[in-house]
């Protein structure tokens, strides 16, 4: 045969029935799939679904089974694409979010990764390597000390976990962060500042007596007084000051050893320490509280103020000076008799309008009370003014004696001269012609006949007397009972 001859045309006859045959179509589809995907990945999630082990009487069940098979085939295709794209690369991608059947849905999770069971958690930062005791690793040019910039940076990053929980330091998961010492120290200082500020706010909110309000501990003390029957009811706040808040209350049942007035005044000393920081001079040199005074425990200072006012009021009451009657003292809460009537407190001397006769009567009464306070009670008010004197039942009542000291106090005579100045200026402005000036009033109250032509020399002699008194106490270790009433230097009681 000639190779360039025409080939014999062989034609395969095919009927129309063969072309429309479904079996032939499946065979052709299988040949195309085998040519496109020579390696067939077997899907082994779950048992093979047959009509023998599954009830196929429900159309809904059949639909769910078909959908599950489709989802599994789809997930298998995603895994093939992941494997093809990632290959041997150290950085891999995942189509986990695009899967149809997740590990918690599937029947078999052997091929899945349970992050909770893995030893290496990718969401936890690696701990920095510790340097040995000798302080360096390596030799020669490869030596690395504990002061290495990279090592210190990683340690600083790890130490940020020790900050307070409320201090947000960011999220550095999976990152090799290196904080310099300057940045870490600034963050640490800021964290400590925020912690102290938070503590101050908490202290101010939970443990302080604010304007017309009390802290939980003080409220508990008041509840106990009411439950014990000492007080019937607490009506409300009647006065606020720098150091205390005063409430009105109705007295309860009287006991065998205590008579409770029908109306009481509750003086709650503020537990905030702002107003007591500069007033320690009234108590630290008072021999009654000198051994117990300590700035290291400021809470006790507040209780000592309340105790001091109780003792001073008791002295004044025993001497017959018009003042509130002490009922009870519980920590920093002092219960006294109420100066006033029907929840209306008596007006202060600066707010009341008196006639000339009443004003003259009030002046001589105050002069008499100052002499009694000095000679019989052995006290100096130290804050006497028209703000701390009440007008009730036609006479003057003294209040607020927590800062009162004895004349032997290192500044007792200075406080007395200040009280005399306040009283003299008030009554002279009120038009009382008999009102003495401050120097004459000081001599009339104290009995110390200090002669000085001007106020500067007068105060100098007062300071000299106080210095002599202080030297005597330091040398002999004894407190003076009183100053002498003559013009000579004070006679000390041996």
Beta strands, then each sheet from edge to edge (+ up, - down):
strand 1: 136-137
strand 2: 144-145
strand 3: 231-240
strand 4: 244-251
strand 5: 263-269
strand 6: 326-330
strand 7: 333-337
strand 8: 340-341
strand 9: 344-345
strand 10: 347-348
strand 11: 389-392
strand 12: 395-398
sheet 1: 1+ 2-
sheet 2: 3+ 4- 5+ 7- 6+
sheet 3: 8+ 9-
sheet 4: 10+ 11- 12+
end
